[in-house]
Every structure is written in structure tokens, then in C-alpha cells.
Amino acid sequence: MSLADFIPEKFLELFSDPDFSKAIKGYNLFLIKEDLEYRAEVKTYFDVCLITSELKPIKRIAELETVTGLNDYSDFEDEEREPNIPEKIEALKEEIRNIEYKAPVSSTTTLEPTSKTDVRASLLVSEIRDSGKDHFTNHEIINFLKSKLPDNCKVNDTIQNIRKVKQDVLKAASNMYPDVFLSKKKTGHKEVRLILSS
């Protein structure tokens, strides 16, 4: 495009003058700053250009705000919505907080049971392996401790704090076996599960 596409021929010489062109630019800036009606017209034109642009900047900005969490849609329960970046970071932080670290042990090394808790832990891990599952839930662990252990190790009704017994057994299992670890559920009661790594 050239200047002739916009300016009538009789004004071409005038608009080709650099000083006049500079004056027009200055006057235009003056109008935008001082003339509210003119400013509104320019804004409307600019908005139309944004909305009709093939690059779709408005839509892309809205999508960017959603991904970065600048738009707060917490009031809308949309299960199909992809988690935004802050939500993903929080989920990762929660996973990191729930990891139980233990010193590396050779995969061929298994500690021998030396206490009743260790025996319970050893039998529990064997039970999980025999079941074909990769983990036991809280309910399955409690059921095992109450009903599937030998009589000399079984957790009976005289034990008042079965949660403490369960915690000790789970900790012993994760210490004794390098392929066993503990993981806390992220939902519900956030119970601790015993998991076999594949």
C-alpha cells in the first residue's frame, strides 16, 4: 500500500512533506489525549480490530489467564476443566509432602523380623504379594491384623490403640523391604496405604 491509497491526489504533496506528517501525528496524539469523543472512537476501532483479528488475541489471552490461574473459576464445579498451573504446583507439593523417604537398601537385602511388629510386617507384605494386588487399603490392613495373623501375633480386642499398631507395622514393613513404601491418599480420609513398587 502507498500513501495514494489513502490520500486524495490533490493532497499528496502536502502529506508527503515530513514536517506536515509529523504535525498530523502530533495532532492525532493531542486529540486522543484531550478529545474524549475522539478517544472513544479510536478505542472502539481498536477493540473491533482485536475482536476480528485472525490471530484471535482476546481468546488467546483468556486461555492464557485460565492456564495461569489468573481467572478464578473456583465457584464453578467443572470436572472436565484441566487443572491450571497453580493447582498443578499445589498437587505436586502435596505429593512431595506425602512421600516417605528411606535410606537406599539393596534390592536383594531383606531384614529379618526381630520383634512381634516385624513379624506382623513381614506377614502383611507376604499377604499383599500373595493377593496379586499392588497395595492394601487401610480397611484391608486392619482386617489382616485382626483376623489373618497367627494367634501369637493377632491384634485382639484388648489392644486399645489399633491405629498405633498399624502405623508401627507399616513403618516396619517399609524399613524391612526395599520394594515397599507408604503413600497417603490425596482424597477422602487421606489414609496411609502400603504399596508394593513394581
Protein Blocks (a to p, Z undefined) as FASTA:
>chain_A
ZZklmmcfklmmmmmpmklmmmmmmmmmmmmmmmmmlmmmmmmmmmmmmmmpmklmmlmm
mmmmmmnomaccklpccfkbccdfklmmmmmmmmmmmpccdddddfkbccddfbfklmmm
mmmmmmmmmnopabdcfklmmmmmmmmccfkloccfklmblmlmmmmmmmmmmmmpmkbc
cdddfehjlpacddddZZ
